[in-house]
Amino acid sequence: MNKDIRHYQAKSLRERLLFKQYLKDDSNSFNFKYTPFDSFEKHDVTFLSIKDLNFTRTISEIKVRNIKYKSTQGGFFIQKDKYDYLMAQGEKYDRIEYINIFEDGILIWDLKKLNTPTFHTEFLPTNNHSDSTKEKEVGFLFFWDADVVINKEINIHSTLKRAYEILTRIGK
């Protein structure tokens, strides 16, 4: 198997493992539908939650960042194609979450509550394990606009190792 594809699959599986471990362990959330970890979907999970007899339909995109990957202006990157896709789902979902998981915490933005970011073209790393760059259209999400902030130590590297072990076990 191509090494880049296997790495993509492991990173995608890691996103789902961290989501389940740190974010949605409450009994008020259910009906989780994860996209396949070996697909190139623009979202990772949808689910329902209930609070005070009100149902909330949520779609989430999860990004695990090795560093607080932000611009010099202090914003955290979101790619325009992912933003556009997620916002196009607005009719079907009450919350549109963009989740960034770091070693020292988690930031969650509800994109439906924010103004549309200003997008521009910038050369950014092609991916987390490459020195090459690629022109990408990005906007910024800011810390102070995050709907949820979780400060906790998260071992993103051991979770990636666990994802590789799972892939090996299932023959991927």
Backbone as a ProteinNet text record, in pm:
[ID]
protein_1_A
[PRIMARY]
MNKDIRHYQAKSLRERLLFKQYLKDDSNSFNFKYTPFDSFEKHDVTFLSIKDLNFTRTISEIKVRNIKYKSTQGGFFIQKDKYDYLMAQGEKYDRIEYINIFEDGILIWDLKKLNTPTFHTEFLPTNNHSDSTKEKEVGFLFFWDADVVINKEINIHSTLKRAYEILTRIGK
[TERTIARY]
84	0	88.3	43.9	113.9	128.3	250.9	280	197	177.6	98	-48.2	-103.4	-243.7	-259	-166.2	-171.8	-162	-74.6	-61.8	-192.1	-251.9	-380.1	-486	-492.2	-590.8	-567.6	-441.6	-410.3	-449.6	-420.6	-458.4	-610.5	-680.2	-825.3	-885.3	-830.9	-876.4	-846.1	-729.1	-693	-796.2	-843.7	-944.7	-1068.6	-1111.8	-1231.1	-1207.2	-1087.8	-1054.8	-1051.3	-989.5	-981.6	-1118.6	-1198.3	-1334.3	-1413.6	-1409.1	-1484.1	-1429.8	-1297.2	-1235.2	-1256.7	-1242.4	-1240.7	-1365.4	-1443.2	-1550.6	-1691	-1717	-1855.3	-1873.8	-1832.6	-1849.8	-1969.6	-2052	-2168.6	-2286.5	-2381.2	-2496.1	-2603.1	-2583.2	-2682.7	-2662.3	-2553.2	-2525.3	-2539.3	-2595.3	-2619.1	-2634.6	-2656.7	-2675.9	-2555.1	-2435.5	-2312.8	-2299.4	-2269.4	-2244	-2111.3	-2008.5	-1874.9	-1858.6	-1790.3	-1754	-1641.9	-1626.7	-1517.7	-1381.8	-1295.2	-1165.3	-1076.6	-1111	-1029.2	-1093.1	-1189	-1249.9	-1200.4	-1228.9	-1186.6	-1308	-1383.3	-1502.7	-1462.4	-1552.4	-1526.2	-1584.2	-1634.6	-1674.1	-1640.6	-1639.8	-1599.7	-1713.7	-1807.4	-1911.5	-2036.4	-2151.1	-2276.5	-2335.1	-2412.9	-2474.3	-2590	-2667.8	-2777.9	-2743.7	-2793.1	-2782.9	-2914.5	-2940.3	-3065.3	-3034.2	-3098.7	-3087	-3220.6	-3275.2	-3405.1	-3511.5	-3512.3	-3606.9	-3595.4	-3487.5	-3462.9	-3352	-3378.8	-3279.1	-3192.4	-3064	-2970.4	-2900.7	-2912	-2843.4	-2710.9	-2600	-2466.5	-2386.1	-2312.3	-2213.2	-2079.5	-1974.6	-1844	-1731.8	-1639	-1511.4	-1404.5	-1316.7	-1215.8	-1077.5	-994.6	-855.7	-767.3	-672	-573.1	-449.3	-405.5	-291.9	-173	-57	65	105.6	75.7	105.2	-18	-23.1	-133.1	-109.2	-157.2	-134	-216.4	-157.2	-233.4	-150.5	-218.6	-154.3	-85.8	-12.4	49.9	-55.7	-175.6	-284.6	-354.7	-314.4	-372.8	-490.8	-526.9	-639.7	-595.9	-687.3	-663.2	-720.8	-645.6	-684.3	-806	-891.2	-994.7	-990.7	-988.3	-984.3	-1122.5	-1124.9	-1250.6	-1339.2	-1279.8	-1363.1	-1434	-1366.8	-1432.1	-1539.2	-1506.7	-1603.8	-1729.6	-1711.2	-1825.7	-1910.5	-1844.2	-1917.6	-1999.4	-1935	-2003.8	-2121.8	-2101.6	-2209.9	-2325.4	-2296.2	-2402.4	-2491.7	-2444.5	-2523.3	-2615.9	-2613.4	-2684.7	-2833.2	-2898	-3041.2	-3068.5	-2973.6	-2993.7	-2946.8	-2860.8	-2799	-2816.6	-2835.1	-2850.2	-2715	-2613.5	-2476.9	-2382.5	-2290	-2184.2	-2053.3	-1991.2	-1871.4	-1744.6	-1650.1	-1514.3	-1427.4	-1365.4	-1294.7	-1144.7	-1066.3	-919.6	-874.1	-801.2	-747.7	-596.5	-543.5	-400.3	-351.2	-221.1	-165.2	-211.2	-247.3	-285.2	-431	-513.1	-654	-729.2	-853.8	-946.1	-1021.6	-1035.8	-1118.3	-1229.5	-1352.4	-1466.8	-1541	-1557.7	-1635.8	-1765.8	-1876.8	-2002.6	-2008.2	-1980.5	-1970.1	-2099.5	-2212.8	-2340.4	-2351.3	-2275.4	-2281.8	-2183.9	-2097.1	-1989.8	-2018.4	-1957.7	-1958.4	-1868	-1896	-1812.5	-1670.5	-1571.4	-1433	-1398.1	-1301.1	-1245	-1140.7	-1157.6	-1066.4	-962.8	-845.5	-736.2	-650.9	-565.8	-478.5	-344.4	-295.6	-169.4	-97.6	35.3	112.9	129	79.4	83.3	140	182	230.7	125	169.9	79.4	5.4	77.2	18.9	115.5	78.3	159	292.3	309	431.8	514.1	498.3	568.7	633	745.8	809.9	761.8	686.3	639	520.7	497.9	386	290.6	170.8	66.8	-16	-61.1	-145.5	-285.4	-333.2	-463.9	-542.3	-673.6	-759.9	-809.2	-771.8	-800.1	-858	-927.2	-974.5	-932.1	-970.4	-928	-1046.8	-1031.6	-1122.9	-1041.5	-1101.7	-1026.3	-1063.4	-963.2	-978.5	-1100.6	-1116.3	-1224.4	-1363.6	-1369.3	-1497.8	-1532.3	-1440.1	-1464.6	-1584.4	-1670.8	-1791.3	-1755.7	-1654.5	-1610.8	-1458.1	-1402.8	-1258.3	-1234.5	-1155.6	-1123.5	-972.6	-929.6	-787.3	-754.2	-681.8	-640.3	-527.4	-440.9	-330.9	-385.8	-346.8	-393.8	-272.4	-253.9	-137.9	-175.1	-163	-202	-108	16.3	112.9	87.3	54.4	25.5	-105	-197.5	-322.6	-297.4	-202.8	-166.8	-102.6	-18.9	42	-67.3	-164.9	-277.2	-355.1	-372.6	-443.3	-367.7	-234.2	-153.8	-168.7	-171.2	-187.4	-322.5	-426.4	-560.3	-558.4	-497.2	-489.2	-416.7	-309.5	-235.5	-323.1	-395.9	-482.3	-593.5	-645	-754.1	-703.5	-571.1	-512.7	-507.1	-503.5	-494.5	-352.4
-118.6	0	124.7	224.6	351.5	407.5	447.7	497.8	622.3	713.4	834.7	801.2	703.5	664.7	603.1	516.5	454.6	561.3	660.1	767.5	849.4	877.6	948.8	869.1	738.5	654.8	654.9	646.7	647.7	780.9	891.8	1023	1037.2	987.5	994.7	910.1	790.9	705.6	770.5	834.1	904.6	1012.9	1086	1189.1	1129.7	1016.1	951.3	896.7	840.4	789.2	901.5	1013.5	1126.3	1188.3	1198.4	1251.2	1169.1	1038.3	949.3	955.2	960.8	958.2	1087.2	1201.6	1328	1414	1392.6	1487.4	1433.9	1313.1	1267.1	1144.5	1157.4	1045.8	1066.2	1166.7	1190.7	1107.4	1085.4	1001	1078.4	1208	1287.9	1285.5	1228.4	1222	1078.2	1062	927.8	932.7	817.2	803.3	857	820.3	863.5	794	871.9	817	873.8	789.8	830.5	802.9	892.5	864.1	760.8	680	581.9	650.9	595.6	659.8	653.2	569.8	561.7	632.7	719.5	799.3	943.1	1020.1	1160.2	1250.2	1228.9	1308.6	1444.6	1540.4	1673.7	1691.3	1582.6	1583.5	1446.7	1436.7	1312.3	1239.6	1315.8	1250.3	1338.4	1272.4	1340.1	1267.6	1340.3	1277.6	1363.2	1303.4	1372.1	1387.5	1492.9	1507	1562.3	1540.8	1587.7	1660.3	1773.2	1850.4	1919.5	1902.9	1962.7	1928.4	1803	1749.5	1813.4	1883.2	1939.2	1859.5	1818	1746.7	1846.1	1817.2	1897.1	1804.2	1837.2	1761.3	1832.1	1755.8	1815.1	1742.4	1819.4	1766.6	1824.1	1740.5	1784.2	1747	1838.2	1813.9	1825	1725.4	1718.7	1731.5	1818.3	1833.4	1815.1	1723.6	1707	1782	1874.8	1959.8	1926.5	1906.5	1881.5	2004.9	2120.7	2247.1	2335	2439.8	2535.2	2607.8	2545.7	2582.4	2706.6	2822.6	2944.6	3046.9	3146.9	3250.3	3352.3	3440.2	3549.1	3644.6	3643.6	3727.4	3664.2	3543.4	3479.3	3390	3374.3	3289.1	3147.6	3053	2913.2	2887.4	2819.6	2800.1	2709.3	2746	2656.6	2671	2559.1	2563.7	2597	2676.8	2725.4	2611.5	2511.5	2403.5	2327.6	2307.7	2241.5	2331.6	2459.6	2554.6	2557	2569.6	2576.1	2449.8	2334	2208.4	2203.7	2233.4	2228	2324.7	2446.4	2545.6	2507.1	2436.2	2389.9	2286.7	2228	2130.5	2198.3	2330.2	2406.6	2378	2343.1	2311.5	2184.1	2089	1958.6	1952.4	2047.8	2038.4	2167.4	2150.1	2264.8	2323.9	2239.3	2282.9	2232.2	2317.2	2279.6	2303.8	2194.9	2206	2189.1	2278.3	2264.1	2248.1	2130.6	2093.8	2085.2	2155.8	2144.7	2081.5	1970	1901.3	1920.8	1971	1995.2	1911.4	1911.9	1839.1	1896.6	2023.7	2086.2	2130.6	2078	2111.6	2101.4	2143.9	2131.8	2263.7	2306.7	2422.9	2376.4	2419.2	2383.5	2511.6	2531.3	2644.6	2592.1	2659.5	2632.4	2732.3	2685.7	2774.5	2849.7	2794.1	2862.5	2991.9	3004.1	3122	3232	3203.1	3296.3	3365.9	3481.7	3545.6	3465.7	3472	3402.7	3458.4	3370.4	3419.7	3486	3573.4	3629.2	3530.7	3483	3382.5	3447.8	3388.8	3433.5	3311.8	3328.1	3220	3232.8	3117.7	3116.4	2984	2988.5	2865.2	2805.7	2683	2613.5	2473.6	2407.2	2269	2181.9	2095.8	2005	1918.1	1871.6	1793.6	1798.4	1734	1740.2	1667.4	1577.6	1498.8	1527.6	1648.4	1683.5	1821.2	1838.7	1970.1	2053.2	1991.9	2064.7	2154.4	2255.9	2346.9	2341.9	2389.9	2390	2516.7	2573.5	2691.8	2648.2	2707.5	2673	2800.4	2791.5	2904.3	2883.6	2975.1	2959.4	3086.8	3067.8	3177.3	3147.4	3234.1	3219.1	3207.5	3120.4	3112.7	3157.2	3235.6	3293.6	3228.8	3222	3160	3215.2	3345.5	3407.5	3378	3323.7	3286.3	3139.5	3064.6	2922.2	2904.3	2812.4	2781.7	2699.5	2613.9	2527.4	2530.2	2544.7	2537.5	2434.8	2333.5	2229.2	2232.2	2260.4	2259.6	2127.8	2043.1	1914.9	1859.7	1782.3	1718.6	1603.9	1600.1	1496.8	1439.6	1309.6	1248.6	1209.5	1307.1	1282.6	1183.9	1174.3	1084.7	938.9	909.9	770.4	726	817.8	782	751	821.1	789.8	650.3	618	484.9	378.9	405.6	312.7	294.9	404.2	396.5	306.3	320	233	86.5	59.9	-76.9	-134.3	-51.9	-96.4	-125	-36.7	-59.3	-190.4	-218.2	-342.1	-462.3	-452.5	-561.8	-591.6	-488.5	-511.5	-529	-529.8	-558.3	-442.2	-320.6	-201.1	-151.8
0	0	0	-68.2	-72.8	69.8	105.1	240	274	176.3	200.4	228.4	155.4	177.5	315.9	354	487.7	596.7	577.2	675.5	682.9	568.6	566.7	643.3	618.8	687.1	838	880.1	1023.6	1086.1	1018.4	1071.8	1079.7	980.2	978.5	1091.1	1110.2	1219.4	1354.3	1367	1491.5	1524.5	1424.4	1449.5	1514.3	1464.1	1518.5	1658.9	1681.7	1815.2	1918.6	1883.7	1977.2	1999.6	1895.4	1908.4	2009.5	1991.5	2081	2223.4	2237.6	2369.6	2448.2	2383.5	2456.3	2442.3	2338.5	2312.8	2334.1	2296.6	2296.8	2383.2	2509.6	2601.4	2693	2661.6	2745.6	2696.2	2783.8	2749.1	2672.1	2651	2579	2427.6	2380.6	2237.3	2189.7	2069.8	2018	1866	1807	1663.1	1584.7	1628.2	1562.2	1428	1324.5	1190.9	1143.5	1147.3	1105.3	956.3	887.1	748.8	751.6	646.8	645.8	658.2	740	762.4	639.4	542.4	421.3	302.6	330.7	224.4	235	135.1	133.8	149.2	255.9	284.3	340.9	333.9	388.3	528.3	586.3	727.1	785	918.1	983.3	1053.2	1110.1	1188.5	1193	1201.4	1233.3	1354.3	1433.3	1550.2	1599.2	1687.1	1753.3	1900.4	1961.2	2106.1	2155.9	2282.8	2342.1	2472	2489.6	2612.6	2634.9	2752.4	2785.7	2681.5	2637.8	2540.2	2401.9	2375	2241.6	2172.7	2050.9	1971.9	1895.7	1886.9	1808.1	1710.1	1582.1	1477.5	1448.9	1454.6	1441.1	1334	1255.7	1163.1	1206.7	1207.3	1258.2	1162.5	1147.2	1079.4	1186.5	1194.8	1300.1	1237.6	1294	1251.3	1374.2	1365.2	1470.5	1425.1	1507.3	1472.1	1561.1	1499.6	1576.6	1656	1602.5	1669.6	1656.9	1734.1	1717.9	1586.4	1480.6	1342.3	1310.8	1334	1313.8	1238.1	1192.9	1113.2	1202.6	1139.2	1214	1269.6	1211.5	1262.8	1382.9	1420.6	1537.6	1508.5	1383.5	1348.4	1316.5	1333	1300.2	1161.3	1076.8	938.1	922.5	826.6	775.7	624.6	554.7	408.9	354.2	250.5	193.8	143.2	78.7	25.8	138.4	251	364.6	425.1	439.5	493.6	405.6	275.2	182.6	190.8	194.9	205	334.5	446	574.7	579.1	532.1	536.2	444.4	336.5	246.6	315.7	425.6	502	603.8	607.9	709.9	723.1	614.5	619.8	700	695.1	758.3	903.1	944.3	1076.5	1156.1	1287.3	1377.4	1415.7	1425.2	1458.5	1350.2	1311.6	1218.3	1291.8	1339.3	1422.4	1340.2	1364	1312.3	1435.6	1450	1572.2	1545.1	1625.7	1621	1752	1741.7	1858.2	1858.4	1969.6	1988.1	2106.1	2129.1	2243.4	2376.8	2379.1	2506.4	2512.1	2423	2432.7	2301.2	2307.3	2194.8	2178.6	2054.3	2021.7	1928.6	1957.6	1873.7	1837.4	1708	1659.5	1601.8	1629.9	1561.7	1446.7	1326.2	1210.7	1181.9	1224.3	1201.1	1282	1389.4	1475.4	1433.5	1336.8	1301.2	1168.5	1151.4	1020.9	927.9	799.9	702.3	707	719	719.7	586.2	589.8	466.7	417.2	296	241.7	151.7	150.6	65.1	29.1	-69.2	-112.8	-42.3	5	78.8	50.8	47.4	35.1	174.2	190.3	318.8	297.6	406.4	390.6	324.1	233.1	164	264.7	366.1	474.8	592.6	702.1	825	816.7	721.9	716.5	590.3	536	414	427.1	360.7	357.1	239	148.8	31.5	68.7	-13.5	9.4	-109.4	-85.1	-186.6	-168	-276.6	-268.1	-224.3	-115.4	-61.3	-32.7	-50.2	-16.7	127	215.3	357.6	417.8	526.4	610	752.4	843.3	982	1076.2	1174.9	1288.5	1408.8	1496.3	1606.6	1740	1827.4	1958.4	2032	2033.2	2109.7	2053	1930.8	1872.3	1895.6	1955.5	1977.7	2070.1	2032.9	2109.9	2234	2221.2	2330.2	2334.4	2454.4	2475.6	2585	2554.7	2652.2	2672.4	2793.1	2825.8	2893.8	2823.3	2880.8	2795.9	2859.1	2787.4	2702.9	2576.7	2484.8	2414.5	2424	2359.3	2216.8	2126.1	1987.4	1919	1964.7	1900.7	1936.3	2062.4	2097.4	2033.2	2012.7	1945.8	1798.8	1735.7	1597	1591.5	1687.9	1693.9	1708	1793.9	1811.4	1680.7	1606.1	1477.4	1379.8	1374.3	1288.5	1330.3	1459	1507.7	1464.7	1470.5	1426.5	1277.8	1198.3	1053.6	1022.4	1093.6	1072.4	1106.7	1217.5	1261.6	1161.1	1094	998.9	855.7	840	709.8	613.9	663.7	577.1	571.7
[MASK]
++++++++++++++++++++++++++++++++++++++++++++++++++++++++++++++++++++++++++++++++++++++++++++++++++++++++++++++++++++++++++++++++++++++++++++++++++++++++++++++++++++++++++++

